[in-house]
Amino acid sequence: MEVITRIDTMREKLISSRQVGQKIGLVPTMGFLHDGHLSLIRKAAQENDIVVVSVFVNPTQFGPQEDYEEYPRNVERDALLAEEAGATFIFHPSVEEMYPENYETYVEVTDLTKVLCGRSRPGHFRGVTTVVTKLFNIIQPDRAYFGQKDAQQTIVIQKMVRDLNQNVKICVCPIVREKDGIAMSSRNTYLTNEERMQAAVLHKSLEMAQKMIDEGERDAKTITKAIEKQICTMEKAYIDYVALVSLHNLQPLTVLSGDILIALAVKFGATRLIDNVIITV
Amino acid sequence: MEVITRIDTMREKLISSRQVGQKIGLVPTMGFLHDGHLSLIRKAAQENDIVVVSVFVNPTQFGPQEDYEEYPRNVERDALLAEEAGATFIFHPSVEEMYPENYETYVEVTDLTKVLCGRSRPGHFRGVTTVVTKLFNIIQPDRAYFGQKDAQQTIVIQKMVRDLNQNVKICVCPIVREKDGIAMSSRNTYLTNEERMQAAVLHKSLEMAQKMIDEGERDAKTITKAIEKQICTMEKAYIDYVALVSLHNLQPLTVLSGDILIALAVKFGATRLIDNVIITV
């Protein structure tokens, strides 16, 4: 498997495959691959002839106070894991290759990005939609794979693809969890042992919410309160948001009905973790 | 020649051409075609196997006080003229087809759009880059043709293509002028006879500037002043801007050197006209 760092080289590598009608799958990542990423790569390998895994810690999606510098990186390890999972190429450009001097063009989904993580991280989704558009234009994939863990991201990207008429099918794959239920994330490496143990409360609180709904609860406030109460039992936890929203427009619900997204963002020490579940009532 | 109104139909029409390696040229227009547009279509027909002329009065590039409603439209006449010039398809979608309910995704070039027409028409270029990106994604052209009359537009679009890694070559074609030198524009139809006669001053003042530079003048202020003075002799003329800027970054020049854009925007009555010349010193 080849690690490609230049945009022109990446394009050239794919020309002949595309000409003979081979299908190309793209798995955009920021690297430091875990089983969540690998499940996307495996799925892409099942469904396509060529799988490109991009590994790029994208500076435009980090806020000035966020963890761009500290974000864990290990492209050699990523290359081995990606190959094993079925990747054909790793695309690993430099920041200068993706954002040359005087770079100034951005893609923005304006409304779906005003809430949840978009509200806590201004500019984050503009960075995501910009880099994903660039990757779509460079790779021209038939399918692109994203993890359900980043629920709002998948919804924003699907909206962008529809609005801009981008020629790609978006495939969303289930959250992969550790044994204790915590959603896999490259940022889990930041956690101390104590924070790591307490972070399991995220998934537990979502399970509790699911159970409340299964038992007939339909009042959003009651469920929100119960989730917040459970998270607050962990002394290292600082809630950013607990949201019960419509899956389609991310607007808050009062009475639950239809397709619901329950999404959480909680800080454990300096580490902000997210988790979510989709429930159809 | 076919007039196609649906995005899906347009895509389907081009699949087989693309598969056999035919080259596709796109000429994006707002319709009401004149010889300027036809020169683009003829050029596209020379250089490509398939020529798509889009005819779409794009609402997102008009300000709330601008002429979106009044903008002249005649797609039947456009179809005849375009076919004669060598077009294969007219793509003429409705506003609802291009901007369905809850549309919310925009492409923006942030710095080059702060000056000249971008300053006078806030949001204009965001509308242009968004609709052009949509057209690129729908048509997937090998080449796209734009007129030099909209000088800033060509520079903004070339920047967008480079920044977002869009897969298309941008071809810029010379300004086509009436006998008296006025640049062809669908908006010329708005002018009264008197305004029409006075508007010839735009081209004349650019010729004068060219002559001053040929004779050795290098001071931007002196040339700007001379242009403004000449335009002001016309009583119907209201200057929006007279700009001597670097062709590459559109920043104002004090002393002329390198590739220079002299760009004018002047209102005659309610009609805003633009014109420009590129000079290499």
Chai-1 contact restraints between the chains, C-beta under 6 A:
chainA,res_idxA,chainB,res_idxB,connection_type,confidence,min_distance_angstrom,max_distance_angstrom,comment,restraint_id
A,Y103,B,D163,contact,1.0,0.0,6.0,A-B,restraint_1
A,E104,B,V109,contact,1.0,0.0,6.0,A-B,restraint_2
A,E104,B,T110,contact,1.0,0.0,6.0,A-B,restraint_3
A,E104,B,D111,contact,1.0,0.0,6.0,A-B,restraint_4
A,T105,B,V109,contact,1.0,0.0,6.0,A-B,restraint_5
A,T105,B,M160,contact,1.0,0.0,6.0,A-B,restraint_6
A,T105,B,D163,contact,1.0,0.0,6.0,A-B,restraint_7
A,T105,B,L164,contact,1.0,0.0,6.0,A-B,restraint_8
A,Y106,B,E108,contact,1.0,0.0,6.0,A-B,restraint_9
A,V107,B,V107,contact,1.0,0.0,6.0,A-B,restraint_10
A,E108,B,Y106,contact,1.0,0.0,6.0,A-B,restraint_11
A,V109,B,E104,contact,1.0,0.0,6.0,A-B,restraint_12
A,V109,B,T105,contact,1.0,0.0,6.0,A-B,restraint_13
A,T110,B,E104,contact,1.0,0.0,6.0,A-B,restraint_14
A,D111,B,E104,contact,1.0,0.0,6.0,A-B,restraint_15
A,T133,B,L164,contact,1.0,0.0,6.0,A-B,restraint_16
A,K134,B,L164,contact,1.0,0.0,6.0,A-B,restraint_17
A,K134,B,N165,contact,1.0,0.0,6.0,A-B,restraint_18
A,N137,B,L164,contact,1.0,0.0,6.0,A-B,restraint_19
A,N137,B,N165,contact,1.0,0.0,6.0,A-B,restraint_20
A,N137,B,Q166,contact,1.0,0.0,6.0,A-B,restraint_21
A,I138,B,N165,contact,1.0,0.0,6.0,A-B,restraint_22
A,M160,B,T105,contact,1.0,0.0,6.0,A-B,restraint_23
A,D163,B,Y103,contact,1.0,0.0,6.0,A-B,restraint_24
A,D163,B,T105,contact,1.0,0.0,6.0,A-B,restraint_25
A,L164,B,T105,contact,1.0,0.0,6.0,A-B,restraint_26
A,L164,B,T133,contact,1.0,0.0,6.0,A-B,restraint_27
A,L164,B,K134,contact,1.0,0.0,6.0,A-B,restraint_28
A,L164,B,N137,contact,1.0,0.0,6.0,A-B,restraint_29
A,N165,B,K134,contact,1.0,0.0,6.0,A-B,restraint_30
A,N165,B,N137,contact,1.0,0.0,6.0,A-B,restraint_31
A,N165,B,I138,contact,1.0,0.0,6.0,A-B,restraint_32
A,Q166,B,N137,contact,1.0,0.0,6.0,A-B,restraint_33
